[in-house]
């Protein structure tokens, strides 16, 4: 597993406003969108490309475009939906699949309740969107789900991560280079309710309100 913490003043600024309990849902959604686009820039640094010949107004030249098969963006329902537009803004030709994974509040294990993914992901680069890497159970289940279907590599984009969650993922995937996690920050710890501290609260509730 490779971890990349995006150290940038704009990311730190936007994340600070996200953390503030006074930030309203509309502002929260806007900032998540902007923050994900910044994180996506780092997350897609190794996206597969191939050469293409084009003609400019002046001459012919060789450029690059995204290789086939196209990348697959996988938001984890429901909070991951708030990250989707920020990601597809940078990768507009990517395909989008959905995974519904919910944490059992008693066992803290991830339960799959929805799957809208291709059965065959052979050769695909997959980008998983989940705002909070807390216990790590949801992310581990997502990674396994994608590799079982043939994914070439998996990059997970999260706003925040807890050390406990990162350690669980690291123990599960080991040092394999085809798993990468990109985050805006690694926070202090989890509390007794498995919330990230200092964190930003429940990302889904802050994006969409209580349901």
C-alpha positions as CSV (number, residue, x, y, z in Angstrom):
1,X,0.0,0.0,0.0
2,X,1.2,3.5,-0.9
3,X,0.0,6.5,1.1
4,X,0.0,10.1,-0.3
5,X,-0.9,13.0,1.9
6,X,-1.6,16.0,-0.3
7,X,0.3,18.8,1.4
8,X,-0.9,22.0,-0.2
9,X,-2.0,25.4,1.3
10,X,-5.3,25.4,-0.6
11,X,-6.2,21.9,0.6
12,X,-5.4,22.8,4.2
13,X,-7.5,26.0,3.9
14,X,-10.6,24.2,2.5
15,X,-10.2,21.3,4.9
16,X,-10.2,23.8,7.8
17,X,-13.6,25.2,6.7
18,X,-15.0,21.7,6.2
19,X,-14.1,20.8,9.8
20,X,-15.9,23.9,11.2
21,X,-19.2,22.8,12.7
22,X,-20.7,26.2,11.6
23,X,-20.2,25.4,7.9
24,X,-23.5,24.9,6.3
25,X,-24.4,22.0,4.0
26,X,-24.4,24.1,0.8
27,X,-20.9,25.4,1.6
28,X,-19.8,22.0,2.7
29,X,-20.8,20.4,-0.6
30,X,-19.1,23.1,-2.6
31,X,-15.8,22.7,-0.6
32,X,-15.9,18.9,-0.9
33,X,-16.3,19.3,-4.7
34,X,-13.3,21.7,-4.9
35,X,-11.2,19.6,-2.5
36,X,-11.8,16.4,-4.4
37,X,-10.6,18.0,-7.7
38,X,-7.4,19.0,-6.0
39,X,-6.9,15.5,-4.6
40,X,-7.8,13.9,-7.9
41,X,-5.0,15.8,-9.6
42,X,-2.6,13.8,-7.3
43,X,-4.5,10.6,-7.5
44,X,-4.5,10.4,-11.3
45,X,-0.7,11.1,-11.6
46,X,-0.3,7.4,-12.8
47,X,-3.4,7.2,-14.9
48,X,-2.7,5.1,-18.1
49,X,-2.2,7.0,-21.3
50,X,-1.1,6.2,-24.8
51,X,0.3,8.3,-27.7
52,X,-1.9,9.8,-30.3
53,X,-1.1,11.7,-33.4
54,X,-2.8,15.1,-33.9
55,X,-2.5,18.1,-36.2
56,X,-2.3,21.5,-34.7
57,X,-2.9,24.7,-36.8
58,X,0.8,24.7,-37.4
59,X,2.1,21.1,-37.7
60,X,1.5,17.4,-36.9
61,X,2.6,16.2,-33.4
62,X,2.4,13.3,-31.0
63,X,0.3,13.9,-27.9
64,X,-1.3,11.6,-25.3
65,X,-4.8,10.6,-24.4
66,X,-6.3,8.2,-21.8
67,X,-5.7,4.6,-22.7
68,X,-8.4,1.9,-23.0
69,X,-10.1,0.5,-21.0
70,X,-11.2,3.8,-19.5
71,X,-10.8,4.4,-15.7
72,X,-13.6,3.5,-13.4
73,X,-14.7,5.9,-10.7
74,X,-16.5,4.2,-7.8
75,X,-18.2,6.4,-5.2
76,X,-19.1,4.6,-2.0
77,X,-22.8,5.3,-1.2
78,X,-24.0,7.6,0.1
79,X,-21.3,10.1,1.2
80,X,-19.1,9.2,-1.8
81,X,-21.6,10.7,-4.1
82,X,-20.7,14.2,-2.8
83,X,-17.2,13.6,-4.2
84,X,-18.2,12.3,-7.7
85,X,-18.5,15.6,-9.6
86,X,-15.2,16.8,-8.3
87,X,-13.6,13.6,-9.6
88,X,-15.4,13.4,-13.0
89,X,-14.5,17.1,-13.7
90,X,-10.9,15.9,-14.0
91,X,-11.8,12.6,-15.6
92,X,-14.9,13.4,-17.7
93,X,-14.4,10.3,-19.9
94,X,-14.2,7.8,-17.0
95,X,-17.1,5.4,-16.4
96,X,-18.9,5.4,-13.0
97,X,-19.9,2.5,-10.9
98,X,-21.5,2.4,-7.5
99,X,-20.9,0.4,-4.3
100,X,-23.2,0.6,-1.3
101,X,-21.3,-0.3,1.8
102,X,-22.6,0.4,5.3
103,X,-20.8,0.1,8.5
104,X,-22.5,-2.1,11.1
105,X,-22.5,0.2,14.2
106,X,-22.1,-2.8,16.5
107,X,-19.5,-4.9,14.7
108,X,-18.0,-2.0,12.8
109,X,-17.8,-4.3,9.8
110,X,-18.8,-3.3,6.2
111,X,-22.0,-4.7,4.8
112,X,-22.7,-4.5,1.0
113,X,-26.2,-3.5,0.2
114,X,-25.8,-2.2,-3.4
115,X,-23.6,-3.0,-6.4
116,X,-23.7,-1.3,-9.8
117,X,-20.3,-2.4,-11.2
118,X,-19.3,-4.3,-14.3
119,X,-18.7,-8.0,-13.6
120,X,-15.4,-7.9,-15.5
121,X,-12.9,-5.2,-14.5
122,X,-9.9,-6.8,-16.2
123,X,-7.2,-4.2,-16.8
124,X,-9.2,-1.3,-15.3
125,X,-7.8,1.4,-13.1
126,X,-10.3,2.0,-10.4
127,X,-10.7,5.2,-8.2
128,X,-12.7,4.7,-5.0
129,X,-14.3,7.8,-3.5
130,X,-15.1,7.7,0.3
131,X,-14.8,10.8,2.4
132,X,-13.7,9.2,5.7
133,X,-11.2,6.3,6.2
134,X,-12.1,5.6,9.8
135,X,-11.9,1.9,10.8
136,X,-10.8,0.9,7.3
137,X,-13.4,-1.9,7.0
138,X,-15.3,-0.3,4.2
139,X,-12.2,0.5,2.2
140,X,-10.8,-3.1,2.6
141,X,-14.1,-4.5,1.4
142,X,-14.2,-2.2,-1.6
143,X,-10.6,-3.0,-2.6
144,X,-11.3,-6.8,-2.3
145,X,-14.5,-6.3,-4.3
146,X,-12.7,-4.6,-7.2
147,X,-9.7,-6.9,-7.3
148,X,-12.0,-10.0,-7.3
149,X,-13.4,-8.7,-10.6
150,X,-10.0,-8.2,-12.2
151,X,-9.1,-4.6,-11.5
152,X,-5.6,-3.7,-12.5
153,X,-5.0,-1.2,-9.6
154,X,-7.1,0.7,-7.0
155,X,-6.6,4.2,-5.9
156,X,-8.7,5.4,-2.9
157,X,-9.4,9.1,-2.5
158,X,-10.5,10.2,1.0
159,X,-10.7,13.6,2.7
160,X,-9.5,12.3,6.1
161,X,-7.9,9.1,7.4
162,X,-7.4,7.8,10.9
163,X,-4.2,5.9,11.8
164,X,-6.2,2.9,12.8
165,X,-7.9,2.6,9.4
166,X,-4.7,3.1,7.5
167,X,-3.1,0.3,9.6
168,X,-6.0,-2.1,8.9
169,X,-5.7,-1.5,5.1
170,X,-1.9,-1.8,5.3
171,X,-2.2,-5.2,7.2
172,X,-4.7,-6.4,4.6
173,X,-3.0,-5.5,1.4
174,X,0.7,-5.5,2.6
175,X,3.2,-3.7,0.4
176,X,1.6,-4.3,-2.9
177,X,2.1,-1.2,-5.2
178,X,-1.2,-1.5,-6.9
179,X,-3.1,0.0,-4.0
180,X,-2.8,3.7,-3.3
181,X,-4.5,6.0,-0.8
182,X,-4.7,9.7,-1.4
183,X,-5.9,11.9,1.5
184,X,-6.0,15.5,2.5
185,X,-4.9,14.7,6.1
186,X,-4.2,12.0,8.6
187,X,-5.9,12.8,11.9
188,X,-5.1,11.8,15.4
189,X,-7.2,8.8,16.2
190,X,-10.7,7.2,16.4
191,X,-12.9,7.8,19.4
192,X,-15.0,5.1,21.2
193,X,-17.7,5.5,18.5
194,X,-15.2,5.0,15.7
195,X,-15.4,8.6,14.6
196,X,-12.2,10.3,13.4
197,X,-10.8,12.9,15.9
198,X,-10.7,15.8,15.3
199,X,-12.4,14.9,12.0
200,X,-15.3,16.8,10.6
201,X,-18.3,14.8,11.9
202,X,-20.5,12.5,9.7
203,X,-19.6,13.4,6.1
204,X,-22.9,12.1,4.8
205,X,-25.0,14.0,7.3
206,X,-23.1,17.2,6.6
207,X,-23.4,16.8,2.9
208,X,-27.1,15.9,2.7
209,X,-28.6,16.3,6.2
210,X,-30.0,13.7,8.5
211,X,-32.2,11.0,6.9
